[in-house]
Every structure is written in C-alpha cells, then in structure tokens.
Amino acid sequence: MKKLFSIIIVLAALCTMAQESTSTKTILLEQLKSTHNVKNWFVPVNTAVEGLTAEQAAWKDKGNHSVGQLAYHIWFWNERQLNNFKDTKNAAFSGNNEETFDKFDQKQWNDVLKKLDQVLTDIEKWVEGASDEQLKKHAGTIANISAHNAYHTGQIVSVRKAQGSWDAEKGVK
C-alpha cells in the first residue's frame, strides 16, 4: 500500500510539472495568436490591416505613424526576436528605432503584409516546438512580443478610425 501511495504521489508530481510547462506554452501561444489572427478580447493585427490598399496604408494623421509604418515596425522587431530564438544572426541595425518605421514604402505594402503574417506564424511554430528550457529562457520576451504587438495594433485601429477606413463590425466601435 505504501508503494502504491508513493507511486501515486510521484505521478501526481509529474502531472503537475507537465501541466505547468504545458500551461506556460499554452498561455504564450494564446497571447501570440490573439495578437496575430485570433479575435479574443481585442482585434488581432491581421484583422486590423485587412482590406487596406497601399494608399490607405501610407496615410498619416497629425504626425502619427501610418498603418504601413506600424505594420513594418511590428514585422521588423518580430523578425529580429525570432532570429534570436533560433540563434540566427540578424541584419545590421543602427539601433535607431525610428528607422523601423521610416523604411516603409507603400510599394512594399503587400510584401509587408505577407512577411508580417509569416513571422507571427513562425514565432507561434517556434513556441509550439520549444523545449521547457527554451520557454523558460524566452518566456518574458515572448510575453513582451504579444504586448508590443497588441499596443501597435491598437494604434493601427486608431489610425484607421481617423482615416475613416475602419469597419466597427470588426471589433472596435
């Protein structure tokens, strides 16, 4: 009986450990997807940029960034973080954050949309396949990626509202 009780205790401990690592991964993936393409408490970036023409994406209001600039900025930083996760060298960067907005050109709008969707998908896939050790090392960064993406997606919706191109049926009235 003592042996059975010991086995039950060990199994319960293993289940708890498995749930903890699974729940961390699950939470991080949920956050990433809610800022990418799964509508939850707020509008994800794919919905926020959906249906915009290149001209609309380049539009600015009162010195704020355009939707295109914001999307480029989100892509830029997500790409660098994904490379960091994969231990892949990033392209040279001066460190001037304004450059991550100013490199957008409306001719590249469709490419930016594709690259943004792809890098967000790739980060999700990386998290899905990450070991517990990798998740532990990068969990804070992954959570910050989600917060950063949500912040700038909110800006995208605000720009679209000011522009008159936002459809309130997509989630924000």
Secondary structure by P-SEA (a helix, b strand, c coil): caaaaaaaaaaaaaaaaaaaaaaaaaaaaaaaaaacccccccccccccccccccccccccccccccaaaaaaaaaaaaaaaaaaaaccccccccccaaaaaacccccaaaaaaaaaaaaaaaaaaaaaaccaaaaaacaaaaaaaaaaaaaaaaaaaaaaaaacccccccccc
